């Protein structure tokens, strides 16, 4: 399919625009998403095309607006809720954790809540809101959680989320917003929820990563190739439900696993991936699993300090060297 080179942010806006043109039941709602164009320009141009009838600027009330979206979804509309930064999700936790994912179960399948919630997390060239809380929501039955690493995946996963009949959280990494540009298919480009993607095939070590860590893993792979070490970089893309078959297939091929994410190592997604592999593919392992994540402290707001705090390509290379020390 022909495409064009877009930034991560441009790909997201294009995906929303296409879905709003396709389905009149889709609308966008959130803070500063109208004439201002959204935080980090994440809704730029949508208000000008669709107007205030379908792009709703709201007051600062995450819990109230999320409740409005749940009601609209129950009535057959498809809201896209823009919660500016992931740190604000806690203000709507009853609606996100208790109400939206439970409606389908509590009505024995009669009610559906086709709600898409977008939010921004992670490292970036900005001072505020770097905390990564995405793993909180992977624990909740009825919620789907996605975290793309490329512009094409951002567009495709967001379009799929908008069409899904269940609530989906889309975590958008801030460093990727304007720091990555790549080919994005035009038109009907959908990426399935629940499917990981091998961004680089390899034979020696699997690095399972999310968002910006995928790019750091690819950087480490290029550096290690000179040493004769071939990394397989697996972009998890969907955090809930995890693509367990893809993870197991990769580990059974390489025999070694490193998991990398920006969120805290303790209780992080890496722990779930490691436990799954230990339970279902232990006999395939040639070395202990290594997890990389942030130390158990508040992620610094100062960008320079934050760079030293979070895992990087050098840390991934060191982890790969550690697991390569074990005999095949």
N, C-alpha and C positions, 0 to 999 in steps of 0.2 A: 504494500500500500504506500503511495507517495506520501511524503511528510515534509516538515520544515523544522528548522532549528529554533528551539524555544528554550527560554529559561524555565526552571522549575515553577516559578510563580506564573509565568505566562501560560504554561501548560495547564495549570489548575484553572485559571480563568477561562481558558478555551473550553475545558471540559464542562464547566458550569454553564457557559454560554450555550454550548450545543444541547445540553439537557434541558435548559429553560426554553430554547426554541422548539425542541422536540415535544415537550410535555407541558401543557399550560398549568398542570397541578404542581409543578416545581416552583418554589419561591425561595428567596434568600433573605435571611434575617440575622441581625447582629449589631454590634456597636461599631460606628464609624465606617460602615460598609457602603454608604451611599455616595454623595458627591466627593467625600474625602478619599474614597478608593480603597479603604481597608488598611489595617495595619500592615506595614511592609508592602503596600500596594497590591494586596492579595485579592481585591475585587475590582480592580481598575477597569473602568469602562462599562460595567454591568448596569449601574444606575442610569447612565446615559441612554442605554439601549432599552431597558425594560421599565424604567421609571419607578416611582414610589409605590405603585400598585403591586409590584412583585419583588422589590428590593426594599426591605423595611429596616430603617435605622431605629435602634431601640435605646432606651435609657440603660444605665448601669444596673442591671438586675438579672444576673445569670440564672438564678433559680426561677424567677418569674417567666423569663423568655423561654427557658427550656420547657416549662410547663405548658406554655402556649403552643409550642411546637409539638408536644406529645398530643395535645388535644386536636390540633390540626391534622396530624398524621392519622389519628384514630378516625377522623372524618373523611379520609381519602386523599388528603393533600400530601405532598412530598417536600417537607421543609428541609432546607440546608441551613443549619445553625452555625454561624461563625462565632466561636468563643475565642477571642483574640489570642490568648496565651494559655498554655496548659495549666499554669498555676491557678487559673480562675475556675477550673473544672470543679474544684472542691466546693465552690459556692453553690453548685447545682447537683451535689452528690445524691440527695434523695431522688431527684427526678431521673438522673442518669443511671444510678445503680439499682434503684428499687422499682421505679414506675415504668420507664420505657421498656426494659427487657422482660418485665414480668407480665405485661398485659396479655401476650400471646398464651402464656402458660396458664394464667388464672382464668382465662375464658375458654379453656380447652380448645385453643386454636382458632377461635372465632374472630378475635381482634388482632390486627397487625399494626405495627408502628414503624412505617417506612421513614425513619428520621436519620439524616446524615449530620454528624457533628464534626466540624473541622476545627483544629486548633494547632498552635505552633509551639514547638518545644526545642530544646537543645542549644548547642553551641552556635555562635554566629558573631558577626562583627558588631554586636550590640551589647549594651551594658546590662539590660534587665531581662528577667524571666527565662533563665537558662535551665531551670529544673525540669527533669524528665520523669513524669509520673505515668507513662503509658502502661506500665506493667500492672498498676492497680486494677485496670479494667479488664485485663485478661482473665481475672479470677471470677468474673461475674457471668453466670450462664445467661444466654440470650443476647449478649453483646458480641459484635464482631469488631475486631480492632486491626487496622491496617497502618503500615508505616513505609511508604515508598522511598526509594533512594534515587530515582532518575525521573526526569521530566515525563518520559513516555509512560512509566509506571504510575506516576502521580495522576496523569490524565485518565489512564485506563482504569485504575482502581477507584478513583473518585466517581467516574461515570457508572461503574458497576455498583458502588455503594448507593448512589442516588436511586438506582432502579431496584435495589434490594428491598424486600418487604419487612425487614427487621432493622433495628437500630445499628448503625455502623459508626464507629469513631475513626476519624482519619487524622493521624498525627503527622504534621508537616514540619520537617526539620529546618530551622531558620538559616543555617549556613548554606543549605542547598538552594534557598529561595532565589538568590541572584548570583550564586557562586558556581552554578552548573548550567551548562547549555548543551542540548543534545537533540538528535533527530526525534521528532514526535509525529506519529502517523496522524493524518487528517481524517476527519469523519468518524465512522463507526469503529472506534478503537476501545475495546473492553479488555481488562485484565481480570481474570477470575480471582475472587477472594478465596483464600485458603491454599494458594499455590506459591511455593518458593520458586526461586529462579537461580540457576547457576550462571553467575556473571562471568566466571572464568573457570574452565575445566582444569583439573590437575590430578596428580597421582599420589602425592606424598602426604599432604595435610589438608583437612577441611577447615576452612574458617567460615563459620556461620555468623553473619553480622546483620545489623540493621542500619538504615538511613546513612548518615555521614560515615559511619564505621565501615560500610561497604567500600567506599572510595579509599579509605585508609588501608583497608585490606588489599585492595587492588594495587595501591602504591607499594605496600610491602611485598606483594607477589612479584612485581617488576624488579624490585631490588634483589629478592632471593633467587630469582631465575638465574642471575649471574653466578650463583653458588651451586646451581644444578638442582635446586629445590623447587618443585612445582606445587603451588597452592591451588586448591579448588575453593573459589570464593562463592559461597552460597548466600544469596540475599533472601532473608526470611520473608520479607515483604508483608506477610500477614502474621500478626502475633497471636490472634485468636480467630479461627482455629489454626493451630500450627500445622504446617505441612510435614507431619511425622514421616510419611513414606520417603519424601525427598531427603530429609535429614538422615534417615537410616541408610538409604541407598548411597549417599555420599560417604558416610563414615565407613560403610562396609567396603567401599572401594579404596579409601585412603588409609584406614586404620587409625587415624589420629584426628583429634578435634580440638579446635580453639574457638571459643564463642566470644564475640566482642560487641559491646553496646556502650552507649554513653551513660545510661542510667546506673544507679548504684549497683555494685556487684552483689551485695547482700540482698537476698530476696529478689534478685533481678531475673529477667527472662533467661539469662544464661543458666541459671540454676535449674529451670524447668527443662531446657534443652539437654543439659548434662544428665539430669535424672532420667529423662526419657531414653537417651542412648544407653545409659548404664543398665536400665531395665530390659531393653529390647535388642541391644547390639553389643553387649559386654564382650562376648567372645570374639568380636571383630576388632577390638581395640588393641593396639600395639603399645600404647602409652597412656598415662593418666590424662584426663580431660583438663584443659586449662580454661578458666573464665577470666575475661577482662571487663572491667567496669569501673565506674567512679568510686573513689574511697567513700567511706560512710560518713560524710560530712556535707554540709550545704555546698552546692556547686557555686564557686565564686562568681560574682557579677562582673568583675574586671576582666576584660577579654584576655589580656596577657597572662594573668595569673591562672585563668581558666584553662588556657592551652597547656600549662604545666600540670594541671590537675587531672585532665581527662586522658584516656588512652589515646595513643597515636600510632602511626605506622611503625615506629621504632619498637614500641611495646609489643605490637603484633609479631614483628620479626623475632624479638627475644622469646616470645611464647612458642613460636614455631621451632626455634633452635632447641628449646627445652624439650619439646615432645619428640624431636628428631634424634635426640641422644639415645633413645630406647631402641634396642635392636629390633629389626623387622621380624 
